[in-house]
Amino acid sequence: MAAGQKASVDNIYALDGKVPVLNAIPFGLQHILAMFVANIAPILIVAGACGMDAKNTAMIVLSIIVWIRQSVG
């Protein structure tokens, strides 16, 4: 990033671009949701392929969510 470069939405695609905080928050939330979905989608796919009912699928998804939460801290 060049010295004196200001935070701008135009910098979002720059390698070392500085984005204003209010514009960066939605991008951060989108990133978190994408990571969450990437962990849950394979479980739903495999459970559907195995023919599990909704109750067992929900139990597996919730146990994975608890496991992720415990491993994060």
N, CA, C and O atoms as CSV, one atom per row, in Angstrom:
chain,resi,resn,atom,element,x,y,z
A,1,MET,N,N,0.858,-1.175,0.000
A,1,MET,CA,C,0.000,0.000,0.000
A,1,MET,C,C,0.897,1.227,0.000
A,1,MET,O,O,1.869,1.308,0.751
A,2,ALA,N,N,0.561,2.154,-0.833
A,2,ALA,CA,C,1.364,3.371,-0.945
A,2,ALA,C,C,1.195,4.227,0.302
A,2,ALA,O,O,0.144,4.222,0.943
A,3,ALA,N,N,2.242,4.953,0.627
A,3,ALA,CA,C,2.186,5.826,1.796
A,3,ALA,C,C,1.125,6.895,1.576
A,3,ALA,O,O,1.084,7.532,0.523
A,4,GLY,N,N,0.283,7.086,2.555
A,4,GLY,CA,C,-0.750,8.112,2.488
A,4,GLY,C,C,-2.015,7.675,1.750
A,4,GLY,O,O,-2.896,8.496,1.497
A,5,GLN,N,N,-2.113,6.399,1.404
A,5,GLN,CA,C,-3.315,5.919,0.716
A,5,GLN,C,C,-4.485,5.904,1.687
A,5,GLN,O,O,-4.375,5.391,2.801
A,6,LYS,N,N,-5.604,6.472,1.257
A,6,LYS,CA,C,-6.768,6.569,2.127
A,6,LYS,C,C,-7.675,5.362,1.944
A,6,LYS,O,O,-7.649,4.690,0.913
A,7,ALA,N,N,-8.481,5.103,2.974
A,7,ALA,CA,C,-9.447,4.013,2.913
A,7,ALA,C,C,-10.553,4.377,1.937
A,7,ALA,O,O,-11.182,5.430,2.049
A,8,SER,N,N,-10.777,3.494,0.983
A,8,SER,CA,C,-11.788,3.732,-0.031
A,8,SER,C,C,-12.352,2.401,-0.487
A,8,SER,O,O,-11.659,1.383,-0.469
A,9,VAL,N,N,-13.609,2.413,-0.895
A,9,VAL,CA,C,-14.233,1.194,-1.395
A,9,VAL,C,C,-13.558,0.754,-2.693
A,9,VAL,O,O,-13.587,-0.429,-3.032
A,10,ASP,N,N,-12.956,1.684,-3.415
A,10,ASP,CA,C,-12.243,1.338,-4.647
A,10,ASP,C,C,-11.048,0.434,-4.359
A,10,ASP,O,O,-10.577,-0.263,-5.258
A,11,ASN,N,N,-10.555,0.434,-3.138
A,11,ASN,CA,C,-9.386,-0.367,-2.766
A,11,ASN,C,C,-9.732,-1.811,-2.431
A,11,ASN,O,O,-8.847,-2.585,-2.065
A,12,ILE,N,N,-10.993,-2.185,-2.547
A,12,ILE,CA,C,-11.400,-3.522,-2.115
A,12,ILE,C,C,-10.720,-4.626,-2.921
A,12,ILE,O,O,-10.499,-5.720,-2.402
A,13,TYR,N,N,-10.389,-4.354,-4.170
A,13,TYR,CA,C,-9.747,-5.361,-5.006
A,13,TYR,C,C,-8.236,-5.177,-5.098
A,13,TYR,O,O,-7.558,-5.949,-5.775
A,14,ALA,N,N,-7.710,-4.166,-4.427
A,14,ALA,CA,C,-6.267,-3.958,-4.413
A,14,ALA,C,C,-5.611,-4.979,-3.488
A,14,ALA,O,O,-6.221,-5.441,-2.524
A,15,LEU,N,N,-4.368,-5.322,-3.791
A,15,LEU,CA,C,-3.665,-6.335,-2.999
A,15,LEU,C,C,-3.561,-5.936,-1.533
A,15,LEU,O,O,-3.882,-6.734,-0.652
A,16,ASP,N,N,-3.125,-4.731,-1.265
A,16,ASP,CA,C,-3.018,-4.249,0.110
A,16,ASP,C,C,-3.944,-3.055,0.321
A,16,ASP,O,O,-3.595,-2.105,1.022
A,17,GLY,N,N,-5.122,-3.110,-0.286
A,17,GLY,CA,C,-6.062,-1.994,-0.190
A,17,GLY,C,C,-6.655,-1.865,1.197
A,17,GLY,O,O,-6.885,-2.862,1.880
A,18,LYS,N,N,-6.899,-0.646,1.605
A,18,LYS,CA,C,-7.492,-0.366,2.907
A,18,LYS,C,C,-8.935,0.069,2.678
A,18,LYS,O,O,-9.194,1.079,2.024
A,19,VAL,N,N,-9.875,-0.709,3.225
A,19,VAL,CA,C,-11.300,-0.456,3.045
A,19,VAL,C,C,-11.854,0.163,4.325
A,19,VAL,O,O,-11.446,-0.235,5.416
A,20,PRO,N,N,-12.771,1.121,4.224
A,20,PRO,CA,C,-13.378,1.694,5.433
A,20,PRO,C,C,-14.071,0.607,6.270
A,20,PRO,O,O,-14.624,-0.352,5.731
A,21,VAL,N,N,-14.027,0.779,7.580
A,21,VAL,CA,C,-14.556,-0.231,8.497
A,21,VAL,C,C,-16.040,-0.495,8.247
A,21,VAL,O,O,-16.462,-1.651,8.257
A,22,LEU,N,N,-16.829,0.537,8.026
A,22,LEU,CA,C,-18.261,0.333,7.816
A,22,LEU,C,C,-18.550,-0.450,6.537
A,22,LEU,O,O,-19.583,-1.113,6.438
A,23,ASN,N,N,-17.664,-0.379,5.576
A,23,ASN,CA,C,-17.826,-1.182,4.371
A,23,ASN,C,C,-17.228,-2.576,4.537
A,23,ASN,O,O,-17.645,-3.508,3.848
A,24,ALA,N,N,-16.271,-2.734,5.427
A,24,ALA,CA,C,-15.623,-4.025,5.624
A,24,ALA,C,C,-16.469,-4.976,6.471
A,24,ALA,O,O,-16.344,-6.192,6.328
A,25,ILE,N,N,-17.322,-4.455,7.345
A,25,ILE,CA,C,-18.124,-5.301,8.230
A,25,ILE,C,C,-19.040,-6.240,7.447
A,25,ILE,O,O,-19.057,-7.432,7.754
A,26,PRO,N,N,-19.802,-5.777,6.454
A,26,PRO,CA,C,-20.638,-6.725,5.703
A,26,PRO,C,C,-19.828,-7.800,4.980
A,26,PRO,O,O,-20.273,-8.942,4.869
A,27,PHE,N,N,-18.642,-7.440,4.491
A,27,PHE,CA,C,-17.803,-8.430,3.830
A,27,PHE,C,C,-17.307,-9.474,4.828
A,27,PHE,O,O,-17.212,-10.656,4.495
A,28,GLY,N,N,-16.996,-9.049,6.035
A,28,GLY,CA,C,-16.579,-9.984,7.074
A,28,GLY,C,C,-17.698,-10.927,7.469
A,28,GLY,O,O,-17.467,-12.122,7.653
A,29,LEU,N,N,-18.902,-10.407,7.599
A,29,LEU,CA,C,-20.052,-11.254,7.933
A,29,LEU,C,C,-20.334,-12.250,6.812
A,29,LEU,O,O,-20.664,-13.406,7.078
A,30,GLN,N,N,-20.209,-11.814,5.578
A,30,GLN,CA,C,-20.401,-12.712,4.443
A,30,GLN,C,C,-19.363,-13.840,4.481
A,30,GLN,O,O,-19.680,-14.991,4.182
A,31,HIS,N,N,-18.147,-13.507,4.843
A,31,HIS,CA,C,-17.084,-14.503,4.924
A,31,HIS,C,C,-17.385,-15.527,6.020
A,31,HIS,O,O,-17.195,-16.726,5.817
A,32,ILE,N,N,-17.848,-15.067,7.163
A,32,ILE,CA,C,-18.187,-15.971,8.266
A,32,ILE,C,C,-19.328,-16.895,7.874
A,32,ILE,O,O,-19.267,-18.094,8.145
A,33,LEU,N,N,-20.368,-16.361,7.241
A,33,LEU,CA,C,-21.493,-17.196,6.807
A,33,LEU,C,C,-21.057,-18.216,5.761
A,33,LEU,O,O,-21.530,-19.352,5.774
A,34,ALA,N,N,-20.170,-17.830,4.863
A,34,ALA,CA,C,-19.682,-18.762,3.845
A,34,ALA,C,C,-18.907,-19.912,4.491
A,34,ALA,O,O,-19.031,-21.060,4.062
A,35,MET,N,N,-18.110,-19.612,5.515
A,35,MET,CA,C,-17.381,-20.670,6.215
A,35,MET,C,C,-18.336,-21.587,6.957
A,35,MET,O,O,-18.122,-22.798,7.008
A,36,PHE,N,N,-19.391,-21.019,7.534
A,36,PHE,CA,C,-20.375,-21.820,8.265
A,36,PHE,C,C,-21.104,-22.770,7.316
A,36,PHE,O,O,-21.254,-23.955,7.614
A,37,VAL,N,N,-21.549,-22.255,6.188
A,37,VAL,CA,C,-22.267,-23.078,5.211
A,37,VAL,C,C,-21.359,-24.173,4.655
A,37,VAL,O,O,-21.817,-25.287,4.402
A,38,ALA,N,N,-20.083,-23.867,4.465
A,38,ALA,CA,C,-19.152,-24.867,3.953
A,38,ALA,C,C,-18.982,-26.038,4.914
A,38,ALA,O,O,-18.646,-27.140,4.480
A,39,ASN,N,N,-19.201,-25.828,6.189
A,39,ASN,CA,C,-19.120,-26.917,7.168
A,39,ASN,C,C,-20.416,-27.700,7.277
A,39,ASN,O,O,-20.385,-28.889,7.595
A,40,ILE,N,N,-21.538,-27.076,7.026
A,40,ILE,CA,C,-22.832,-27.727,7.206
A,40,ILE,C,C,-23.313,-28.429,5.935
A,40,ILE,O,O,-23.961,-29.471,6.025
A,41,ALA,N,N,-23.014,-27.887,4.762
A,41,ALA,CA,C,-23.527,-28.444,3.503
A,41,ALA,C,C,-23.139,-29.911,3.286
A,41,ALA,O,O,-24.008,-30.703,2.920
A,42,PRO,N,N,-21.895,-30.308,3.490
A,42,PRO,CA,C,-21.573,-31.733,3.279
A,42,PRO,C,C,-22.355,-32.659,4.208
A,42,PRO,O,O,-22.715,-33.768,3.815
A,43,ILE,N,N,-22.617,-32.219,5.419
A,43,ILE,CA,C,-23.390,-33.036,6.358
A,43,ILE,C,C,-24.800,-33.252,5.825
A,43,ILE,O,O,-25.320,-34.368,5.855
A,44,LEU,N,N,-25.416,-32.178,5.337
A,44,LEU,CA,C,-26.757,-32.290,4.793
A,44,LEU,C,C,-26.784,-33.178,3.553
A,44,LEU,O,O,-27.730,-33.942,3.360
A,45,ILE,N,N,-25.771,-33.086,2.724
A,45,ILE,CA,C,-25.712,-33.900,1.506
A,45,ILE,C,C,-25.570,-35.382,1.852
A,45,ILE,O,O,-26.289,-36.222,1.312
A,46,VAL,N,N,-24.646,-35.695,2.746
A,46,VAL,CA,C,-24.423,-37.092,3.124
A,46,VAL,C,C,-25.642,-37.659,3.862
A,46,VAL,O,O,-26.042,-38.797,3.616
A,47,ALA,N,N,-26.222,-36.876,4.752
A,47,ALA,CA,C,-27.403,-37.348,5.482
A,47,ALA,C,C,-28.561,-37.610,4.521
A,47,ALA,O,O,-29.296,-38.584,4.685
A,48,GLY,N,N,-28.725,-36.751,3.529
A,48,GLY,CA,C,-29.774,-36.975,2.538
A,48,GLY,C,C,-29.507,-38.196,1.690
A,48,GLY,O,O,-30.433,-38.932,1.352
A,49,ALA,N,N,-28.239,-38.425,1.338
A,49,ALA,CA,C,-27.884,-39.595,0.532
A,49,ALA,C,C,-28.051,-40.891,1.320
A,49,ALA,O,O,-28.328,-41.943,0.743
A,50,CYS,N,N,-27.881,-40.813,2.639
A,50,CYS,CA,C,-28.048,-42.001,3.488
A,50,CYS,C,C,-29.505,-42.256,3.836
A,50,CYS,O,O,-29.829,-43.289,4.421
A,51,GLY,N,N,-30.375,-41.340,3.490
A,51,GLY,CA,C,-31.795,-41.515,3.773
A,51,GLY,C,C,-32.181,-41.239,5.223
A,51,GLY,O,O,-33.187,-41.762,5.704
A,52,MET,N,N,-31.402,-40.434,5.916
A,52,MET,CA,C,-31.726,-40.110,7.313
A,52,MET,C,C,-32.951,-39.211,7.374
A,52,MET,O,O,-33.195,-38.396,6.485
A,53,ASP,N,N,-33.713,-39.381,8.446
A,53,ASP,CA,C,-34.869,-38.507,8.623
A,53,ASP,C,C,-34.412,-37.150,9.164
A,53,ASP,O,O,-33.247,-36.963,9.514
A,54,ALA,N,N,-35.352,-36.217,9.223
A,54,ALA,CA,C,-35.031,-34.843,9.618
A,54,ALA,C,C,-34.518,-34.774,11.051
A,54,ALA,O,O,-33.647,-33.960,11.354
A,55,LYS,N,N,-35.042,-35.610,11.930
A,55,LYS,CA,C,-34.631,-35.581,13.337
A,55,LYS,C,C,-33.159,-35.962,13.488
A,55,LYS,O,O,-32.416,-35.279,14.193
A,56,ASN,N,N,-32.735,-37.036,12.839
A,56,ASN,CA,C,-31.341,-37.461,12.940
A,56,ASN,C,C,-30.408,-36.484,12.237
A,56,ASN,O,O,-29.301,-36.233,12.712
A,57,THR,N,N,-30.846,-35.933,11.116
A,57,THR,CA,C,-30.032,-34.944,10.414
A,57,THR,C,C,-29.824,-33.712,11.278
A,57,THR,O,O,-28.712,-33.193,11.368
A,58,ALA,N,N,-30.886,-33.246,11.913
A,58,ALA,CA,C,-30.779,-32.081,12.798
A,58,ALA,C,C,-29.850,-32.373,13.973
A,58,ALA,O,O,-29.088,-31.503,14.397
A,59,MET,N,N,-29.912,-33.600,14.501
A,59,MET,CA,C,-29.056,-33.963,15.629
A,59,MET,C,C,-27.583,-33.942,15.206
A,59,MET,O,O,-26.733,-33.476,15.964
A,60,ILE,N,N,-27.279,-34.433,14.028
A,60,ILE,CA,C,-25.895,-34.431,13.553
A,60,ILE,C,C,-25.414,-33.002,13.306
A,60,ILE,O,O,-24.298,-32.647,13.688
A,61,VAL,N,N,-26.252,-32.182,12.670
A,61,VAL,CA,C,-25.869,-30.795,12.402
A,61,VAL,C,C,-25.617,-30.049,13.705
A,61,VAL,O,O,-24.626,-29.327,13.817
A,62,LEU,N,N,-26.483,-30.207,14.679
A,62,LEU,CA,C,-26.303,-29.521,15.961
A,62,LEU,C,C,-25.059,-30.011,16.693
A,62,LEU,O,O,-24.367,-29.221,17.334
A,63,SER,N,N,-24.771,-31.302,16.603
A,63,SER,CA,C,-23.562,-31.796,17.267
A,63,SER,C,C,-22.302,-31.237,16.602
A,63,SER,O,O,-21.317,-30.964,17.288
A,64,ILE,N,N,-22.321,-31.066,15.290
A,64,ILE,CA,C,-21.183,-30.468,14.603
A,64,ILE,C,C,-21.031,-28.993,14.986
A,64,ILE,O,O,-19.916,-28.506,15.175
A,65,ILE,N,N,-22.155,-28.291,15.098
A,65,ILE,CA,C,-22.101,-26.885,15.502
A,65,ILE,C,C,-21.501,-26.755,16.903
A,65,ILE,O,O,-20.681,-25.871,17.152
A,66,VAL,N,N,-21.909,-27.630,17.805
A,66,VAL,CA,C,-21.366,-27.604,19.168
A,66,VAL,C,C,-19.874,-27.935,19.135
A,66,VAL,O,O,-19.089,-27.308,19.845
A,67,TRP,N,N,-19.472,-28.918,18.314
A,67,TRP,CA,C,-18.071,-29.294,18.216
A,67,TRP,C,C,-17.233,-28.139,17.671
A,67,TRP,O,O,-16.144,-27.864,18.173
A,68,ILE,N,N,-17.748,-27.463,16.639
A,68,ILE,CA,C,-17.019,-26.301,16.082
A,68,ILE,C,C,-16.896,-25.219,17.129
A,68,ILE,O,O,-15.830,-24.623,17.281
A,69,ARG,N,N,-17.959,-24.955,17.849
A,69,ARG,CA,C,-17.938,-23.923,18.881
A,69,ARG,C,C,-16.933,-24.261,19.981
A,69,ARG,O,O,-16.217,-23.380,20.456
A,70,GLN,N,N,-16.877,-25.520,20.384
A,70,GLN,CA,C,-15.939,-25.915,21.430
A,70,GLN,C,C,-14.497,-25.863,20.950
A,70,GLN,O,O,-13.595,-25.546,21.726
A,71,SER,N,N,-14.275,-26.169,19.691
A,71,SER,CA,C,-12.903,-26.146,19.188
A,71,SER,C,C,-12.380,-24.735,18.974
A,71,SER,O,O,-11.172,-24.503,19.013
A,72,VAL,N,N,-13.306,-23.774,18.743
A,72,VAL,CA,C,-12.889,-22.380,18.550
A,72,VAL,C,C,-12.514,-21.760,19.886
A,72,VAL,O,O,-11.548,-21.002,19.973
A,73,GLY,N,N,-13.262,-22.074,20.908
A,73,GLY,CA,C,-12.888,-21.503,22.203
A,73,GLY,C,C,-13.995,-21.142,23.073
A,73,GLY,O,O,-13.774,-20.654,24.182
